[in-house]
Amino acid sequence: VLRDDFRQPPGDVVVAAGEPAVLECVPPRGHPEPSVSWKKNGVRVSDKDERVTIRGGKLMVASTHKSDAGVYVCVATNVVGERDSEPAELVVF
């Protein structure tokens, strides 16, 4: 089972370059419990970048660069399928 509704979709975030940014999402209820990943402008976000941490439903960028700006989508996945959240925009000025 994977419900359609995110318990908390991510919201838009505005930060100054160099500041940390946190996008947060609580995935829909599901069985098994869905895992959360993120997409930026349609491309999966990798936490191989040492500035990026994905933990639980949070996407944390330690020190934002202009290039981090974009449209982010929280993706909940379990064996049944996957659901995308409403998009949220990260603005870096």
N, C-alpha and C positions, 0 to 999 in steps of 0.2 A: 504494500500500500504506500502511496505517496500522494498526499493531499495537494491541492492546487495553491492554496494560500500560504504565503510566507507569513510567519508570525511577526516578523519585523523586516520589512524590505529596507535596503540601504537608502540613506538620504544624501542629498547633495552636500558636498564639503568644499569650503573655500579656505585656502591657506596661503601664506606667503612662502616663497621659495626658501628652502632650508629648514622650514618648520616640519614637524611630524604631522602625518595625516592618518586618520583612522576611519575606515568604512566598516560599518557593522551590519550584520544581517542575522536574523534567526530563521532557519529554514522551516519549511512546512513540517508538520508531524508526519512521520512515516515509519513503516516497519519493514525491514530494519531501519534504524535511525539513519537519515541521509547524511552523507558527508558534504562538505561545502568547499567549492572552489570558486575562483573568480575569473571573469573575462574582462579585458579592457579593449574597447573598440572592436569587440568580436573575437579577440585573440586571448587564449588562456594565459593567465598571469602565472609566472614562475616565481617561486620563492628562492630560486638559486641566487638571485640578486641579494647581496647581504643587507641591503636597505629594506628588503621586503620580508615581512613575517605574516604567515597565515595561520591563525590559531583559532579553533572553534569557528565561529562565524565572523571573525574579525580579520580585516586586511589592514595591516599597519605598514606605513612607509615611514622609515625613521627620519629621513631628511629629504624632503621633496625637491625634485628638479622640475623645471618647466615641462620636460618630456613626460612626466607622470600624469599630466593633465589629460583628461579624456572621459569617456563614458564607461562606467563600470557596471557589470551585472553579476549578481551573486547566483551561483549555480548549485542547486541541491541535487545530489545523485544517490540513488540506491539501486538495488537489483531490478526494480520495476521500471525505472527510467530516470529522466532528469527534468527539472523545472528551472526556468530562468526567472529571476526577480524582475521587477520594474527596474529600468536603468537609473543610475545615480551619476551625477557629474562631479568630477573632482576638478576644481579650478585652482590653478597655481599662478599667483601674480607676483 
